[in-house]
């Protein structure tokens, strides 16, 4: 990963790349797996944030 790019930002860039460069096959399995992984990371990040708020952290 480059510089301060988060895993979610990196996945967003990768997903964008696939969407722009593989338009002949708009639903490749790899693209859908990347999207699912990104969405799961977002959910985990939100859950972690909620837990921290409940525990009185950040």
Helices and strands as residue ranges (DSSP letters): H 7-21, H 29-54
